[in-house]
Amino acid sequence: MNEIVADNGRVIRTHILRGPECQMVVKCGLGANSWAMLILLHRQGKRPRAIITADPGYEWDESWLFMIHVGAHWLESVGFPVPTIVSRASEGKYRRREVRKVETLREECDRLEMPPSAAFGKSRCSMVYKAEPSFWWLQRQPWARLEHGMRRRIAIAIGYDADERHRWELADEFRSNKTEAEWSYPVYPLAEAGIGRDECERMCLDEFGPFVEKLYGRKPQFRFSAREDGPVPVKSACKFCPNNTIADWYRLARNHPNDYLDIVELSRRTEKNVTSEAVGFLRNAMPAGKRHLHVWHDGGYPDAPPPPVPGKGGPENFAAPTDDGRDEMPCECAL
């Protein structure tokens, strides 16, 4: 037990967060890290009170397919709670009108005719469309309100791994929100266990490979797996994230051509409102001056040929470049 003194001088007893009486909530970002964290908690014999997945409104279909066809079945098999899907639309209706904003990230970009905040090197997308709705949901739960009334903070498990020291040391989602810090505090099970990104993928292969084979009676080749040798979740992100690599844009054009062409048009509309080459537009990972997605799509940048769009003309046999799939995002989206 720790003792802290409130502003009114009253002594408040608060439990150490790692005590057995502490409630734990997992933020599942749908990526390999989040699923590896859940596997780790299961192996450690720790059962979360709730699992929250925030939907910004334009997540990769492959992430949801993995959740539906693999993750949800596995969670049920180990006795973990069913994931709760939250969004600004689902939680905003319970908030004051001035902070409600029930639109999706994509709807906001269409309304403002601006790219996501990640194009400007900020992590506002994650804060507004993932962190806030998750906390709003927590505040509405009777058991969480009881814990808060008893001055017991809730542990929020986040899937930063041991290779991401800069992320879990500098994470400000709890420091910048004093109200959230009064209700909860972050824990990083993967980092504490010394588990890096490569081991996260191995954990997913070891756990989900045999499980999928048993569940379906065979070893299916899921197109929504990040690897060909077994079921590993793809990197979680919005399909139009400015941090997409060239390989990501190729994958989007190949698997979701209508979405890709729609985002190309969003790039055309936002150009008039973003005039500085210092920002990332919709190709933030590319060199400065070569960051307009629509210019690349039209063949205006020689750094790499634009992806062919199935059914829309162009060289259908064009091979996409490859990358190592590592997370380049400065936020929790890719967990």
Secondary structure, DSSP 4 states (H G I P E B T S, - for coil): -EEEE-TTS-EEEE--TTSTT--EEEE--SSHHHHHHHHHHHHTT---SEEEEE--S-B-HHHHHHIIIIIHHHHHHTTPPPPEEE-HHHHHTTS-HHHH----HHHHHHHHT---GGGGT--HHHIIIIIHHHHHHHHH-HHHHHHHHTT-PEEEE----TT-HHHHHH--TTTS-HHHHHHEEEE-HHHHTT--HHHHHHHHHHHHHHHHHHHHSS----TTEEETTEEEEPPP-BTT-TT--HHHHHHHHHH-HHHHHHHHHHHHHHGGG---TTS-TT-TTSPTT---HHHHHTT--TTSPPPP-TTSSS-TTPPPP--------SSSTT-
